[in-house]
Amino acid sequence: MSTEGRSAEPASATSALESAGFVRLIARADGDGLAASGLLATALADRETPFQVTVGRTVAERSERARTPTNEGDVTVVIGTADAAADTDETIRLAGTDRPATLEAVDLVRELGATPDPVLAIAGVVAGGSDPGAGETEWLLESALERDLVEQRPGVAVPTADPVDGLAHSTRVRAPWSGDPNATREALSDAVGSDPDTLDADDRRAIGSLVALDVVGAEAATDAAAETVGRVLRPYATPEHAFATLGGIADVLEALARTQPGTGTALAMGHDVRDPALEAWRERGRRAHAALEAASTGRYDGLYVVGIDDGPVEAVAAIAAAYRSPEPAVLVVSDGEAAIATREADPLGATVEGVARELEGSGTDADADSDSETETDSEATGIEYDVGHRRGYLRYDPDVDDSTIIAAARDLL
């Protein structure tokens, strides 16, 4: 299951792309991965280099696609972790574990002589858990501000002009009314009128204050909630974009990466897919908040466990880590799926891979044939996983008991 591979040096990666006859972009299924693939795809299109973008939900899926034979002169770019066995001389890696893949893509695009879209780039980094303008994104934000692509204003970071719609379905906020548009409308009635287009700065400021009070004042809110909600206040609006704010774009990218990757790819490449994108985003947000509302929970030293019957496990894990977990790490378990999210800066790669190894040792699909030289451990046992910036995902036999996964996560976190 080794995922230790080599990433191409910038010079060699640039040279490979400049001379490529065809480029395959294989992206990790998250907002960071989609943004990175969109930046690269746009740069390739500008150079009139043929390309194809696909999204792989797990390390095994991306590795299998990367191992598919290609024609002479073709180059494969893997955005996200992949098995070392998938590497060839024509493979470029943008791992995006210690550092957002979007920033690696920005560097590569600039090496190709193209100008990356700063709005998409920052949104990708935000989707990976960072703040606009923080660290390496400072120059990107300055560029966007200078070009009037973004402007900071009062309010909240949602993708829609209507704050009720945006807040009810956002996975970046957790309040007592989350997931319920009617309850959200009632909670914000003092600040939101009948026409969201008429909101002025004072209205937006009032909305932000009400949201902050409801989030922090919720019975189940943890100390982390106060810091987290601050990251969605005073957003950077994106007046030229199909979605209203940088944080809103990030939320939509995250939703599409897991539910409609084709639509997400189109969005990252600048196509008009606003309506289907918003529908997918609303459905994911609604399901995530409903699942968290009905969840069972358990607390261990360093780990908060959330059990759900149905719902997007990664979205639930992210929300719980940000607003509900008294521990720095969250494990969400469901039927054949689990997700890990953390508030810490340390990468989760070793932890997620370690949990996958523990599940292999639990006897799942023990009789599977693993003699193939190219077959990965995860493919042989039916255990698949993925790793992103501060998050992890596991897919396994539903017959595996939750206690096995919880024990493995506790031992490794």
Secondary structure, DSSP 8 states (H G I E B T S, - for coil): ---------HHHHHHHHHH-SEEEEEEESSHHHHHHHHHHHHHHHHTT--EEEEEESSHHHHHHHHHS---TTEEEEEES---GGG--TTEEEE--SSS-HHHHHHHHHHHTT----HHHHHHHHHHTT--TTSGGGHHHHHHHHHTTS-EE-SSB--SSSSHHHHHHH-SS---TTTT-HHHHHHHTTTT--S-GGG--HHHHHHHHHHHHHHHHHSTT--HHHHHHHHTTBS-EE-TTSSSSBHHHHHHHHHHHHHH-HHHHHHHHTT---HHHHHHHHHHHHHHHHHHHHT-EEEEETTEEEEE-SSS-HHHHHHHIIIII-SSSEEEEE-SSEEEEEESSSS--HHHHHHHHHHHHHTTTTTTS----TT--HHHHHT-EEEEETTEEEEE--TTS-HHHHHHHHHHH-
